[in-house]
Amino acid sequence: MFETVKQLIGSSGSSGFGSKSTADDVTLNSDLRPLTAIITGATSGIGAETARVLAKCGARIVIPGRSIKAAEETKARILSEFPHSQIIVMSLDLSSLSSVRRFVAEFESLDLPLNILINNAGKYAQKHSITEDGIEMTFVTNYLGHFLLTKLLLKRMKESARQTGVKGRIVNVSSIIHSWFSGDMTRYLAQISRTKCHYDATRAYALSKLANVLHTIELSRILHKMDADVTANCVHPGIVRTRLTREREGFITDAVFFLTSKLLKTIPQAAATTCYAATTPRLTNVTGKYFADCNEARTSKLGSDKTQARKLWAASEIMVSPSFKRNFDLLVQNLGLHKSENQ
C-alpha cells in the first residue's frame, strides 16, 4: 500500500527520481557522444522514446526491426527533431534465432563499437503459437531471442569497453508481472511449446518476464567472471497509459477507474527507468539489480533465486543451439529439473 501511495503522488526515491519522472528528466545534461546503443523494439512505444532520448544525448542509435518501414519511420521522427543524429536501421526478428544470428553478423560487419544494449522488445501473444525453432512464441520473442542476441554481442561489448574506457551497459526490460509466475519454468515451457496444449497467455508472458530477471542475475555473474567492464541490470518500466474504453457505471467503479488511471504512466514516464539504467553515473558500478521508478526495487522470491538463474542459463544455452529440436523431455532430464506430478 505504501509503495502504491508513493507512486500515486510521484514521490522521488533515493535516486532523486520517481514514477512521474520522464526519460528527458533522468538524462538531463547527459552526453553520450560517441557511444553506440542497440535498442530492440524501438519502432514504437517505450523503445521509440528510449531511442529518441538517447539520440538527443548524442548516442549513435541502432534500430533493429522486423518491419524496416516502421524502423525507418522512427528514424525519420528522430531526425526531424535532432537532425545531426546518427541512426542505423537493421533487420531483426527476435522470434527467429537465425534472424538474430544474421543481425549480429551484419552489425559486426559495420565495425562499430557497442556500449549500450537495451533488450526492450516485448510481445504478449493472445493466441498460442510456436516459432520456427519449435519454442513458444512469447518466450522466444521476449527472452530467448534477447538471450542469444546478448550472448553473441558480449565479445564486442567487452572490447568496446576496453578500447573506449567507458563501461558498457546492458539493460533488460522486464515487468512486475514476472512475480505472477510460480512453478517449474522449464517444465511449463515444455508444456506450452507443444502444438496442442492449454495456453494461458498471461502466465506465458509472466514466464518470459521472469526469465528476463533471472537472465540479468546470471549474466552479471558471467560478465564478472569474464572480467568484462560491462554491467547488466533489469527494469520494470511501469504500465503505460492507453486509451481506456470500457463502460463505467456507479461511484465505486468510477473511483477504481480513477485510481487505476493514476497508476498508469505516459510513454515518456515509462521510458525513464530504462534510460536511467542505461545512462546515469550513479549506476556505473552497479550490476545484477532490478529497478522500478528509477530506484532499486525487489523482485519476487523466484526472481532472486541464483540457482534458478543458473539453471535457466544452462537451458537457454541448449535451446539456442542449432542442434536443439524440441526435445524438452531430454532437456528437463539433463538439467536435473524433472519433478513428479505430486511435487
C-alpha positions as MATLAB code, in Angstrom:
seq = 'MFETVKQLIGSSGSSGFGSKSTADDVTLNSDLRPLTAIITGATSGIGAETARVLAKCGARIVIPGRSIKAAEETKARILSEFPHSQIIVMSLDLSSLSSVRRFVAEFESLDLPLNILINNAGKYAQKHSITEDGIEMTFVTNYLGHFLLTKLLLKRMKESARQTGVKGRIVNVSSIIHSWFSGDMTRYLAQISRTKCHYDATRAYALSKLANVLHTIELSRILHKMDADVTANCVHPGIVRTRLTREREGFITDAVFFLTSKLLKTIPQAAATTCYAATTPRLTNVTGKYFADCNEARTSKLGSDKTQARKLWAASEIMVSPSFKRNFDLLVQNLGLHKSENQ';
ca = [
       0.000    0.000    0.000;
       2.819    2.410    0.911;
       4.530    1.857   -2.455;
       1.230    2.453   -4.259;
       0.701    5.748   -2.437;
       4.266    6.812   -3.304;
       3.601    6.035   -6.949;
       0.289    7.911   -6.953;
       1.878   11.095   -5.661;
       5.052   10.593   -7.708;
       7.418   10.978   -4.766;
      11.119   10.612   -5.523;
      13.287    7.820   -4.197;
      16.955    7.876   -3.250;
      17.894    8.441   -6.905;
      16.052   11.763   -6.907;
      13.521   10.418   -9.403;
      10.156    8.663   -9.112;
       7.173    7.354  -11.032;
       6.371   10.724  -12.591;
       9.910   11.346  -13.872;
      10.358   11.231  -17.643;
      13.171    9.921  -19.816;
      14.150   13.528  -20.568;
      14.290   14.281  -16.830;
      16.667   11.443  -15.980;
      19.039   12.161  -18.878;
      19.256   15.918  -18.391;
      22.812   17.067  -19.240;
      23.845   13.538  -20.255;
      26.455   13.425  -23.024;
      26.558   10.044  -24.759;
      28.884   11.021  -27.609;
      30.392    8.919  -29.226;
      28.664    5.857  -27.740;
      26.678    3.324  -29.755;
      23.430    1.829  -28.481;
      21.325   -1.020  -29.842;
      17.683   -0.765  -28.743;
      15.323   -3.599  -29.634;
      11.641   -2.794  -30.004;
      12.475    0.812  -30.862;
       9.874    1.165  -33.605;
       7.133    2.226  -31.198;
       6.210    2.957  -27.591;
       8.817    2.819  -24.841;
      11.558    1.678  -27.207;
      10.978    4.554  -29.627;
      11.055    7.074  -26.775;
      14.242    5.496  -25.422;
      15.840    5.802  -28.873;
      14.735    9.429  -29.194;
      16.151   10.431  -25.819;
      19.466    8.608  -26.226;
      19.855   10.146  -29.691;
      19.155   13.555  -28.152;
      22.069   12.866  -25.779;
      24.361   12.192  -28.735;
      24.465    8.393  -28.904;
      24.610    6.598  -32.229;
      21.412    4.515  -32.316;
      20.921    1.152  -33.985;
      17.242    0.354  -34.500;
      16.643   -3.319  -35.288;
      13.179   -4.029  -36.603;
      11.101   -6.825  -38.036;
       9.455   -4.095  -40.131;
      12.082   -1.974  -41.879;
       9.353    0.505  -42.799;
       8.434    1.047  -39.134;
      12.110    1.375  -38.196;
      12.666    3.949  -40.949;
       9.657    5.917  -39.704;
      11.137    6.001  -36.189;
      14.451    7.139  -37.676;
      12.711    9.906  -39.607;
      10.912   11.170  -36.485;
      14.157   11.330  -34.522;
      16.000   13.098  -37.353;
      13.204   15.646  -37.704;
      13.795   16.621  -34.070;
      17.569   16.074  -33.918;
      18.943   16.404  -37.492;
      22.527   15.546  -36.600;
      21.657   12.194  -35.020;
      23.284    9.015  -36.288;
      20.572    6.389  -36.736;
      21.145    2.986  -38.303;
      18.221    0.758  -39.279;
      18.741   -3.006  -39.464;
      16.558   -6.079  -39.895;
      15.859   -8.309  -36.884;
      13.082  -10.714  -35.965;
      13.633  -11.781  -32.365;
      11.263  -14.728  -32.728;
      13.753  -16.301  -35.164;
      17.125  -17.410  -33.808;
      18.568  -17.483  -37.331;
      17.498  -13.848  -37.772;
      19.297  -12.956  -34.537;
      22.481  -14.577  -35.844;
      22.204  -12.715  -39.162;
      21.680   -9.423  -37.370;
      24.789   -9.880  -35.221;
      26.893  -10.818  -38.258;
      25.667   -7.727  -40.123;
      26.244   -5.469  -37.125;
      29.785   -6.765  -36.654;
      30.488   -6.109  -40.344;
      29.896   -2.395  -39.645;
      32.931   -2.453  -37.315;
      31.238   -0.199  -34.772;
      31.720   -0.222  -31.007;
      28.824   -1.317  -28.813;
      28.478    0.458  -25.492;
      24.789    0.084  -24.621;
      22.459   -2.829  -25.339;
      18.822   -2.347  -24.383;
      16.739   -5.522  -24.663;
      13.379   -3.788  -24.774;
      11.246   -5.573  -27.375;
       8.271   -7.459  -25.987;
       5.233   -9.382  -27.144;
       2.017  -10.510  -25.480;
       0.595  -13.260  -27.660;
      -3.101  -13.858  -27.033;
      -3.114  -16.907  -29.291;
      -0.829  -19.874  -28.830;
       1.884  -20.201  -31.454;
       5.238  -21.899  -31.813;
       8.244  -20.427  -33.587;
      10.269  -21.965  -36.400;
      12.698  -23.110  -33.693;
       9.969  -25.163  -32.002;
       9.536  -22.995  -28.899;
       6.561  -20.958  -27.658;
       6.404  -17.534  -29.341;
       6.201  -15.182  -26.328;
       9.148  -16.850  -24.594;
      11.353  -16.640  -27.679;
      10.456  -13.057  -28.571;
      10.682  -11.633  -25.061;
      13.546  -13.680  -23.697;
      15.331  -16.347  -25.737;
      15.964  -14.106  -28.766;
      17.425  -11.499  -26.419;
      19.468  -14.172  -24.635;
      21.111  -15.178  -27.923;
      21.498  -11.569  -29.076;
      23.263  -10.647  -25.839;
      25.424  -13.781  -25.842;
      26.649  -13.089  -29.380;
      27.368   -9.406  -28.669;
      29.252   -9.863  -25.386;
      32.675  -10.035  -27.010;
      32.042   -6.797  -28.920;
      30.815   -5.061  -25.770;
      33.851   -6.225  -23.772;
      36.208   -4.984  -26.498;
      34.378   -1.652  -26.793;
      34.627   -1.025  -23.057;
      38.367   -1.774  -23.115;
      39.032    0.398  -26.161;
      36.908    3.401  -25.138;
      37.394    3.261  -21.371;
      33.610    3.572  -20.984;
      31.874    0.832  -19.026;
      29.327   -0.997  -21.152;
      25.726   -1.358  -20.029;
      23.107   -3.993  -20.747;
      19.521   -3.221  -19.749;
      16.868   -5.942  -19.793;
      13.314   -4.616  -19.791;
      11.131   -6.912  -17.698;
       7.887   -6.292  -15.809;
       6.454   -6.579  -12.331;
       4.317   -9.300  -13.901;
       7.358  -11.573  -13.539;
       6.133  -12.072   -9.961;
       2.928  -13.699  -11.235;
       4.773  -16.866  -12.298;
       5.367  -19.751   -9.935;
       6.316  -23.353  -10.548;
       8.885  -25.147  -12.670;
       9.890  -22.839  -15.516;
      11.379  -25.423  -17.858;
       8.525  -27.899  -17.481;
       5.968  -25.174  -18.145;
       7.881  -24.021  -21.204;
       7.950  -27.613  -22.439;
       4.182  -27.805  -21.944;
       3.355  -24.639  -23.888;
       5.833  -25.486  -26.649;
       3.700  -28.423  -27.753;
       1.348  -27.964  -30.695;
      -1.719  -28.833  -28.660;
      -1.848  -27.568  -25.095;
      -3.864  -25.498  -22.689;
      -2.467  -21.992  -23.166;
      -2.627  -19.193  -20.613;
      -1.294  -16.069  -22.366;
      -0.748  -14.160  -19.123;
       1.198  -16.981  -17.478;
       3.326  -17.384  -20.606;
       4.070  -13.659  -20.555;
       4.928  -13.799  -16.853;
       7.310  -16.691  -17.544;
       9.150  -14.675  -20.196;
       9.448  -11.654  -17.893;
      10.736  -13.802  -15.037;
      13.318  -15.161  -17.470;
      14.446  -11.570  -18.178;
      15.034  -11.026  -14.458;
      16.926  -14.288  -13.940;
      18.949  -13.661  -17.107;
      20.168  -10.406  -15.573;
      21.382  -12.137  -12.414;
      23.377  -14.844  -14.199;
      24.592  -12.502  -16.931;
      26.019  -10.203  -14.277;
      27.909  -13.118  -12.725;
      29.267  -14.250  -16.093;
      30.386  -10.732  -17.034;
      32.337  -10.568  -13.786;
      33.858  -13.979  -14.490;
      34.859  -12.762  -17.983;
      36.465   -9.700  -16.412;
      34.301   -7.626  -18.758;
      33.876   -3.964  -17.902;
      30.153   -4.272  -18.580;
      27.161   -4.162  -16.231;
      23.752   -5.801  -16.588;
      20.611   -4.534  -14.879;
      16.893   -5.119  -15.238;
      13.972   -2.676  -15.178;
      10.224   -2.600  -14.744;
       9.037    0.356  -16.856;
       5.577    0.557  -15.329;
       2.243    0.187  -17.083;
       1.751    2.601  -19.946;
      -1.301    4.837  -20.148;
      -3.515    3.813  -23.049;
      -6.993    4.724  -24.240;
      -9.463    3.005  -21.898;
     -12.870    2.464  -23.461;
     -14.765    0.192  -21.137;
     -18.186    1.229  -19.772;
     -18.141    2.869  -16.351;
     -21.166    2.924  -14.087;
     -21.504    3.840  -10.435;
     -19.382    5.572   -7.822;
     -17.226    2.548   -6.876;
     -16.426    1.695  -10.487;
     -15.603    5.332  -11.222;
     -13.351    5.519   -8.142;
     -11.465    2.351   -9.119;
     -11.146    3.615  -12.699;
      -9.788    6.957  -11.466;
      -7.203    5.402   -9.118;
      -6.076    2.883  -11.730;
      -5.622    5.597  -14.328;
      -3.344    7.462  -11.925;
      -1.099    4.400  -11.627;
      -0.600    4.239  -15.380;
       2.305    6.049  -16.999;
       2.786    8.084  -20.120;
       5.332    6.701  -22.579;
       7.983    9.314  -21.567;
       7.493    8.267  -17.925;
       7.621    4.572  -18.814;
      10.925    5.037  -20.669;
      12.524    6.821  -17.719;
      13.773    3.782  -15.784;
      15.311    2.239  -18.903;
      17.136    5.482  -19.737;
      18.191    5.878  -16.105;
      19.717    2.385  -16.011;
      21.445    2.964  -19.355;
      22.982    6.360  -18.612;
      23.167    7.554  -15.016;
      26.671    7.807  -13.481;
      25.114    6.581  -10.208;
      24.968    3.055  -11.641;
      28.446    2.929  -13.160;
      29.483    0.049  -10.921;
      26.034   -1.368  -10.131;
      25.133   -4.691  -11.721;
      22.664   -7.545  -11.357;
      19.947   -5.313   -9.892;
      16.260   -4.692  -10.601;
      14.852   -1.166  -10.873;
      11.376    0.379  -10.898;
      10.539    4.094  -10.957;
      14.287    4.794  -11.343;
      15.109    3.224   -7.971;
      16.310   -0.213   -6.948;
      13.378   -2.488   -6.167;
      12.675   -6.034   -5.044;
      11.940   -8.911   -7.357;
       9.767  -11.895   -6.494;
      11.370  -14.653   -4.419;
      11.792  -16.780   -7.538;
      13.192  -13.768   -9.367;
      16.104  -13.546   -6.939;
      16.943  -17.266   -6.951;
      20.531  -17.604   -8.203;
      20.208  -21.364   -8.581;
      17.206  -20.919  -10.883;
      19.129  -18.255  -12.793;
      21.949  -20.721  -13.481;
      19.515  -23.465  -14.499;
      17.729  -21.109  -16.883;
      21.041  -20.063  -18.426;
      22.026  -23.714  -18.940;
      18.633  -24.479  -20.509;
      18.888  -21.404  -22.736;
      22.347  -22.443  -23.985;
      20.831  -25.736  -25.113;
      17.751  -24.137  -26.688;
      19.753  -21.688  -28.829;
      21.969  -24.492  -30.092;
      21.241  -25.315  -33.767;
      21.007  -28.984  -32.777;
      18.079  -28.426  -30.391;
      14.938  -29.984  -31.860;
      12.058  -29.619  -29.409;
      13.422  -32.358  -27.147;
      12.185  -30.739  -23.947;
      11.874  -34.015  -22.062;
      15.583  -34.657  -22.586;
      16.326  -31.036  -21.694;
      14.484  -31.331  -18.386;
      16.252  -34.599  -17.557;
      19.716  -33.281  -18.466;
      19.279  -30.261  -16.229;
      18.041  -32.304  -13.287;
      14.770  -30.391  -13.257;
      12.385  -33.326  -13.502;
       9.753  -33.473  -10.782;
       6.891  -35.851  -10.233;
       3.365  -34.591  -10.661;
       2.932  -34.616   -6.858;
       5.835  -32.285   -6.171;
];
